């Protein structure tokens, strides 16, 4: 029986190493290049350029009339908000969308359908998304206007939200870690970091971790390696210690430093996002 358990672990380990090698080989390959003249057609997604996805001009051209007939009545002629609907250019839904997938899911949810039922195909919504994303690029100053068009919020209201309901001041300080952030980043980047805090962070380290042994003893340190089979910490004195793991024992807890940002995204309104961006932009 003991031999069978160890044999099973060895098989799982070999299988895991083989999978890791396959993933590494795929990641080592150069990214696929878009086809020549790749601005045409609807399929295959859109290539990225920096922080923004570049959508085909044909899709944007189709998206403009589709937007005006489907969404413009509520959300304004250029997506900047109307009497009945909010600004879509800085909306978290639009900012999180790629190729119209998130936008289609959102407009077909019961909450949106109770207000307005969207009668549009996936292709039409993808074209509308292409138009809205072109407006984001335009508004961010990558087009023919200045980035000041993004600063549509109230800095004073943003400061109140930062120190009050938003809870930002619990972890951040305008005179501390955020000093000069408005000079370091342009407004579109500031706004992006609010709604997509993990973007551009790369793999990084695992951070601090707490290992709880079977006896209940807790040991803290920097997590160097955490797998189903073992865990290695660098302790406060600089030494390292490794424990074998079986069935999740010892337990390993690694707090997420961005968890507060994840939580706030569940309640962050477009207005609060605009105001907070405008306030952060004043921290020169």
C-alpha positions as CSV (number, residue, x, y, z in Angstrom):
1,X,0.0,0.0,0.0
2,X,2.8,2.4,0.9
3,X,4.5,1.6,-2.4
4,X,1.3,2.4,-4.3
5,X,0.9,5.8,-2.6
6,X,4.5,6.7,-3.4
7,X,4.1,5.4,-7.0
8,X,1.0,7.5,-7.4
9,X,2.8,10.6,-6.2
10,X,5.8,9.9,-8.5
11,X,3.4,9.5,-11.5
12,X,1.6,12.8,-10.6
13,X,5.0,14.5,-10.2
14,X,6.3,13.2,-13.6
15,X,3.0,14.2,-15.2
16,X,3.2,17.7,-13.7
17,X,6.8,18.2,-14.9
18,X,5.8,17.1,-18.4
19,X,2.9,19.6,-18.4
20,X,5.2,22.3,-17.1
21,X,7.6,21.6,-20.0
22,X,4.8,21.8,-22.6
23,X,3.6,25.1,-21.2
24,X,7.2,26.5,-21.1
25,X,7.7,25.4,-24.7
26,X,4.5,27.1,-25.9
27,X,5.4,30.3,-24.0
28,X,8.8,30.3,-25.5
29,X,7.4,30.5,-29.0
30,X,7.1,34.0,-30.5
31,X,3.5,35.4,-30.5
32,X,1.5,34.8,-33.7
33,X,1.6,37.8,-36.0
34,X,-1.7,39.1,-37.4
35,X,-2.2,38.4,-41.1
36,X,-1.1,40.9,-43.6
37,X,-3.7,43.7,-44.0
38,X,-5.3,42.3,-40.8
39,X,-7.7,45.2,-40.4
40,X,-10.4,43.4,-42.4
41,X,-12.8,40.7,-41.3
42,X,-14.6,39.9,-38.1
43,X,-13.0,36.7,-36.9
44,X,-9.8,36.0,-35.0
45,X,-9.9,38.7,-32.5
46,X,-8.0,42.0,-32.6
47,X,-4.2,42.6,-32.2
48,X,-3.0,44.6,-29.2
49,X,-0.9,47.7,-29.3
50,X,0.5,48.7,-25.9
51,X,-2.4,48.8,-23.4
52,X,-5.1,49.1,-26.1
53,X,-6.5,46.5,-28.6
54,X,-6.5,47.8,-32.1
55,X,-9.8,47.0,-33.9
56,X,-10.3,46.8,-37.6
57,X,-11.5,50.1,-39.2
58,X,-14.3,48.2,-41.0
59,X,-15.6,47.0,-37.6
60,X,-15.5,50.5,-36.2
61,X,-17.3,51.9,-39.3
62,X,-20.0,49.3,-38.9
63,X,-20.1,49.9,-35.1
64,X,-20.9,53.6,-35.3
65,X,-24.4,53.3,-36.9
66,X,-25.1,50.1,-34.9
67,X,-24.2,51.9,-31.7
68,X,-26.4,55.0,-32.6
69,X,-29.4,52.8,-33.4
70,X,-29.0,50.4,-30.4
71,X,-27.3,52.3,-27.6
72,X,-27.1,56.0,-28.5
73,X,-30.5,57.0,-27.3
74,X,-29.6,56.2,-23.7
75,X,-25.8,56.5,-23.6
76,X,-25.3,59.6,-25.8
77,X,-24.1,60.2,-29.3
78,X,-20.5,59.3,-28.7
79,X,-20.9,57.0,-25.7
80,X,-20.1,59.7,-23.2
81,X,-23.4,59.4,-21.4
82,X,-26.9,60.6,-21.9
83,X,-30.0,61.5,-20.0
84,X,-30.9,57.8,-19.4
85,X,-27.6,56.0,-19.5
86,X,-24.1,56.4,-18.0
87,X,-20.8,57.1,-19.8
88,X,-19.6,53.9,-21.6
89,X,-16.2,55.2,-22.6
90,X,-14.9,55.0,-19.0
91,X,-17.3,52.2,-17.9
92,X,-15.7,49.3,-16.1
93,X,-17.7,47.0,-18.4
94,X,-16.2,48.5,-21.5
95,X,-12.7,48.7,-20.0
96,X,-12.8,45.0,-19.2
97,X,-14.3,44.0,-22.5
98,X,-12.4,42.3,-25.3
99,X,-13.9,41.7,-28.8
100,X,-17.4,42.4,-27.4
101,X,-17.6,39.3,-25.3
102,X,-18.0,41.0,-21.9
103,X,-20.3,43.7,-23.4
104,X,-22.6,41.0,-24.9
105,X,-22.8,39.2,-21.6
106,X,-23.6,42.3,-19.7
107,X,-26.4,43.7,-22.0
108,X,-28.1,40.3,-22.0
109,X,-28.1,40.0,-18.2
110,X,-31.5,40.3,-16.5
111,X,-30.5,43.6,-14.8
112,X,-29.9,45.3,-18.2
113,X,-32.8,43.5,-20.0
114,X,-35.3,44.8,-17.4
115,X,-34.4,48.4,-18.5
116,X,-33.7,47.9,-22.2
117,X,-33.8,44.6,-24.1
118,X,-31.0,44.6,-26.7
119,X,-32.0,43.0,-30.0
120,X,-28.6,42.6,-31.6
121,X,-26.5,39.7,-32.8
122,X,-23.0,38.8,-31.4
123,X,-21.5,40.2,-34.6
124,X,-23.3,43.5,-34.2
125,X,-22.3,43.8,-30.5
126,X,-18.7,43.0,-31.5
127,X,-18.9,46.0,-33.9
128,X,-20.4,48.2,-31.3
129,X,-17.6,47.2,-28.9
130,X,-15.0,48.0,-31.6
131,X,-16.5,51.5,-31.9
132,X,-16.5,52.1,-28.2
133,X,-12.9,50.9,-27.8
134,X,-11.9,53.3,-30.6
135,X,-13.5,56.1,-28.6
136,X,-11.4,55.0,-25.5
137,X,-8.3,55.3,-27.6
138,X,-9.4,58.7,-28.9
139,X,-10.3,60.0,-25.4
140,X,-7.0,58.8,-24.0
141,X,-5.1,61.1,-26.3
142,X,-3.9,58.4,-28.7
143,X,-6.2,60.0,-31.2
144,X,-6.6,63.6,-32.0
145,X,-7.5,65.0,-28.6
146,X,-5.7,65.5,-25.3
147,X,-5.8,63.2,-22.3
148,X,-7.7,65.9,-20.4
149,X,-10.9,64.5,-21.9
150,X,-10.5,61.6,-19.6
151,X,-10.6,63.9,-16.5
152,X,-14.3,64.3,-16.4
153,X,-14.6,63.7,-12.6
154,X,-14.6,66.0,-9.6
155,X,-11.3,65.9,-7.7
156,X,-12.8,67.1,-4.5
157,X,-15.4,64.3,-4.6
158,X,-12.6,61.9,-5.4
159,X,-10.7,63.0,-2.4
160,X,-13.7,62.4,-0.2
161,X,-14.2,59.0,-1.6
162,X,-10.5,58.2,-1.2
163,X,-10.6,59.1,2.5
164,X,-14.1,57.9,3.2
165,X,-16.4,55.4,1.5
166,X,-13.7,54.0,-0.8
167,X,-11.5,53.0,2.0
168,X,-8.4,53.8,0.0
169,X,-6.7,55.7,2.9
170,X,-6.6,52.5,4.9
171,X,-3.7,51.3,2.7
172,X,-2.5,54.4,0.8
173,X,-1.5,58.0,1.5
174,X,-1.6,61.0,-0.7
175,X,1.6,62.2,1.1
176,X,3.2,58.8,1.2
177,X,3.1,56.0,-1.4
178,X,0.9,57.9,-3.8
179,X,2.9,61.1,-3.6
180,X,3.6,62.3,-7.2
181,X,1.5,59.6,-8.8
182,X,-0.3,62.2,-10.9
183,X,3.0,63.2,-12.4
184,X,4.2,59.6,-12.8
185,X,1.1,58.3,-14.8
186,X,-1.1,59.9,-17.3
187,X,-4.9,59.9,-16.6
188,X,-5.7,56.9,-18.8
189,X,-3.0,54.8,-17.0
190,X,-4.3,56.0,-13.6
191,X,-7.8,54.9,-14.4
192,X,-6.6,51.6,-15.8
193,X,-4.7,50.9,-12.6
194,X,-7.9,51.4,-10.6
195,X,-10.0,49.0,-12.6
196,X,-7.3,46.5,-13.6
197,X,-4.8,46.6,-10.7
198,X,-3.1,43.3,-11.8
199,X,-2.3,44.5,-15.3
200,X,1.4,44.7,-16.1
201,X,2.5,43.3,-12.8
202,X,4.0,40.1,-14.3
203,X,4.7,37.0,-12.3
204,X,6.4,38.7,-9.4
205,X,7.0,36.9,-6.2
206,X,4.5,35.0,-4.0
207,X,5.0,37.4,-1.1
208,X,4.7,36.6,2.5
209,X,3.0,33.3,3.6
210,X,2.0,31.6,6.8
211,X,2.5,27.8,7.1
212,X,0.3,26.1,9.7
213,X,1.8,22.8,10.8
214,X,-0.3,19.7,11.9
215,X,0.5,20.7,15.5
216,X,-1.1,24.1,15.0
217,X,2.2,26.0,15.1
218,X,2.3,28.9,12.6
219,X,5.5,29.9,10.8
220,X,5.7,33.0,8.7
221,X,8.2,33.9,5.9
222,X,8.6,34.7,2.3
223,X,7.2,32.0,0.1
224,X,9.9,30.7,-2.3
225,X,8.0,27.6,-3.5
226,X,4.5,26.3,-2.9
227,X,3.3,23.1,-4.5
228,X,0.9,20.3,-3.6
229,X,4.0,18.3,-2.6
230,X,6.1,20.8,-0.6
231,X,6.5,24.4,0.6
232,X,9.6,26.4,1.1
233,X,9.8,29.7,3.1
234,X,12.7,32.2,3.6
235,X,12.5,32.9,7.4
236,X,13.2,36.3,9.1
237,X,16.8,35.3,9.9
238,X,17.5,34.6,6.2
239,X,17.5,30.8,6.4
240,X,15.1,28.7,4.4
241,X,13.0,25.8,5.5
242,X,11.0,23.2,3.5
243,X,8.1,21.0,4.6
244,X,6.7,18.1,2.7
245,X,2.9,18.4,2.1
246,X,0.3,15.8,2.0
247,X,-3.5,16.3,1.5
248,X,-3.0,20.1,2.1
249,X,-1.0,19.7,5.3
250,X,0.8,21.8,6.3
251,X,-1.7,24.5,5.3
252,X,-0.3,27.5,3.4
253,X,-1.9,31.0,3.5
254,X,-0.7,33.7,1.1
255,X,-2.6,36.9,1.5
256,X,-3.4,38.8,-1.8
257,X,-2.1,42.4,-1.5
258,X,-4.6,43.4,-4.2
259,X,-7.6,41.9,-2.5
260,X,-8.9,45.3,-1.4
261,X,-8.8,46.4,-5.0
262,X,-10.8,43.3,-6.1
263,X,-13.4,44.0,-3.4
264,X,-13.8,47.7,-4.3
265,X,-14.4,46.8,-7.9
266,X,-17.7,45.2,-6.8
267,X,-19.1,48.5,-5.7
268,X,-17.1,51.1,-7.7
269,X,-19.5,53.2,-9.8
270,X,-18.5,55.0,-12.9
271,X,-18.9,58.3,-11.1
272,X,-16.7,57.3,-8.2
273,X,-14.1,56.0,-10.7
274,X,-14.1,59.3,-12.6
275,X,-13.8,61.3,-9.4
276,X,-11.0,59.1,-8.0
277,X,-9.0,59.3,-11.2
278,X,-9.4,63.1,-11.2
279,X,-8.2,63.3,-7.6
280,X,-5.2,61.0,-8.2
281,X,-4.2,63.2,-11.2
282,X,-3.8,66.2,-8.9
283,X,-1.2,64.4,-6.8
284,X,1.8,65.8,-8.6
